[in-house]
Amino acid sequence: MRRLSIATFLFVLSSIFPMPSYRGLRLLLLIQIVDIVVIRVVVLGFVVVVSFVVVVVVGGGMVVVVVAVVVVIIVVVDVVGEFVIIFTLATVGVLWCLFSLC
């Protein structure tokens, strides 16, 4: 979350005070903002869809576990921001939920 805030602030600042040397910086900041937002949307979308499938397939008893997994993954998204770690945690969490019921 911090990276997104800093990148957005610098992008807005470079828009308010335009200078020729800011063109490359603005492009890099825009790429950074889009990258962060897309990663969050993809990862959180994956987590929400898989959690919904787990709740529908398994039943309402696992809602607490699924919500806990989603909260942990959201915290990891904000703190770490690494796609591979987040995807791995999401996959492991969902598989753990599924296999613990079998």
C-alpha positions as MATLAB code, in Angstrom:
seq = 'MRRLSIATFLFVLSSIFPMPSYRGLRLLLLIQIVDIVVIRVVVLGFVVVVSFVVVVVVGGGMVVVVVAVVVVIIVVVDVVGEFVIIFTLATVGVLWCLFSLC';
ca = [
       0.000    0.000    0.000;
       2.890    2.313    0.776;
       4.413    1.862   -2.702;
       1.096    2.677   -4.362;
       0.662    5.810   -2.240;
       4.182    7.059   -2.952;
       3.928    6.335   -6.676;
       0.541    8.063   -6.908;
       1.782   11.086   -4.950;
       4.856   11.479   -7.155;
       2.768   11.054  -10.312;
       0.335   13.780   -9.219;
       3.212   16.019   -8.137;
       4.932   15.636  -11.509;
       1.620   16.478  -13.210;
       1.177   19.666  -11.184;
       4.736   20.866  -11.810;
       5.456   19.692  -15.373;
       9.084   19.765  -16.456;
      10.648   18.109  -19.503;
      12.814   15.891  -17.297;
       9.702   14.474  -15.599;
       8.380   12.725  -18.727;
      10.347    9.533  -18.171;
       9.641    9.647  -14.444;
       5.905   10.024  -15.032;
       5.891    7.035  -17.370;
       7.761    4.892  -14.841;
       5.421    5.972  -12.048;
       2.365    5.228  -14.167;
       3.730    1.763  -14.967;
       4.392    1.214  -11.245;
       0.846    2.259  -10.291;
      -0.741    0.037  -12.946;
       1.517   -2.867  -11.952;
       0.566   -2.620   -8.273;
      -3.154   -2.249   -8.978;
      -3.239   -5.126  -11.492;
      -1.372   -7.457   -9.137;
      -3.783   -6.668   -6.313;
      -6.863   -7.086   -8.484;
      -5.637  -10.400   -9.930;
      -4.540  -11.853   -6.599;
      -7.543  -10.695   -4.598;
      -9.865  -11.770   -7.417;
      -8.277  -15.214   -7.360;
      -8.623  -15.428   -3.584;
     -12.259  -14.304   -3.600;
     -13.272  -16.701   -6.392;
     -11.500  -19.685   -4.843;
     -12.881  -18.847   -1.396;
     -16.393  -18.643   -2.818;
     -15.958  -22.015   -4.532;
     -14.669  -23.548   -1.295;
     -17.644  -22.186    0.665;
     -20.151  -23.390   -1.940;
     -18.588  -26.853   -2.365;
     -17.739  -27.514    1.273;
     -20.565  -25.704    3.003;
     -20.906  -22.914    5.521;
     -18.727  -24.545    8.195;
     -15.490  -23.433    6.549;
     -16.479  -19.771    6.213;
     -14.368  -18.772    9.222;
     -11.268  -20.548    7.902;
     -11.724  -19.104    4.416;
     -12.180  -15.584    5.797;
      -9.046  -16.013    7.919;
      -7.052  -17.141    4.870;
      -8.334  -14.174    2.850;
      -7.411  -11.729    5.630;
      -3.898  -13.179    5.910;
      -3.420  -12.927    2.155;
      -4.661   -9.317    2.079;
      -2.190   -8.420    4.841;
       0.610  -10.104    2.894;
      -0.431   -8.169   -0.229;
      -0.132   -4.891    1.678;
       3.068   -5.678    3.548;
       5.126   -7.732    1.117;
       3.626   -7.015   -2.278;
       5.329   -9.949   -3.996;
       3.088  -11.796   -6.428;
       4.816  -15.180   -6.124;
       4.591  -15.233   -2.329;
       0.961  -14.128   -2.380;
      -0.036  -16.656   -5.033;
       1.751  -19.437   -3.156;
       0.081  -18.520    0.132;
      -3.308  -18.328   -1.543;
      -2.871  -21.705   -3.196;
      -1.543  -23.392   -0.052;
      -4.303  -21.873    2.075;
      -7.054  -22.983   -0.270;
      -5.601  -26.481   -0.700;
      -5.248  -26.786    3.077;
      -8.915  -25.854    3.478;
      -9.959  -28.432    0.899;
      -7.788  -31.309    2.110;
      -8.471  -30.758    5.802;
     -12.106  -31.652    5.168;
     -11.427  -34.892    3.281;
];
